[in-house]
């Protein structure tokens, strides 16, 4: 697994922070928000801290058998000092530079993350129901990503665009889980079709064409991958599913023009 360079962003837990950062920038530009200059850094670092901790705990419990779990099982001692340093740096930067409202919202979200990690790793039956873990991850990831743009919500279309993003995150998590478990995807085509329909409504009725376009592109990417799942390895599907959520790259050049 260590000879496949395309897998390294996933092994190092760098894919999720990049996706979160791209969507945060897109939401901030579309909502014309003015967050702290440290918000992108803190978001990316926080997502990395959470994912690295989650995978390390999975590796310690022996509950994961994918390459990312094997990586942390082998190298957690090398990762731990950097993780602790990043944790303290994030805490200090947030306390020192974030506006009070953004800091308070982030602290509340941190409680949600702590509850998630506790329920998954100390009380695994709490989220044992199918789809519960993926739904929790999608909700926390979605809220954290749009937190910096939240104060500028001004319409039901804005709320709808955020809800749709959370749905896309859930579809991403659920399909990856199904693909890696080698079981049929849970009606993902219908879920993605619904997401596309909502995205189209955002584009046409709520005057958020850029956000709607990015969300539609991601939904189409996940749909195509699901149709191709029999021809790709679980690791390739995992990487490509995350790449499907990188659609803001295509829309950021026009995000500040007509949103």
Secondary structure by P-SEA (a helix, b strand, c coil): cccccccccccccaaaaaaaaaaaaaaaaaaccccccaaaaaaaaaaaaaaaaaaaaaaaacccccaaaaaaacccccaaaaaaaaaaaaaaaaaccccaaaaaaaaaaaaaaaaaaaaaccccccccccaaaaaaaaaaaaaaaacccccccccaaaaaaaaaaaaaaaaaaaaaaaaaacccccaaaaaaaaaaaaaaaaaccccaaaaaaaaaaaaaaaaaaaaacccccaaaaaaaaaaaacccccccccccccc
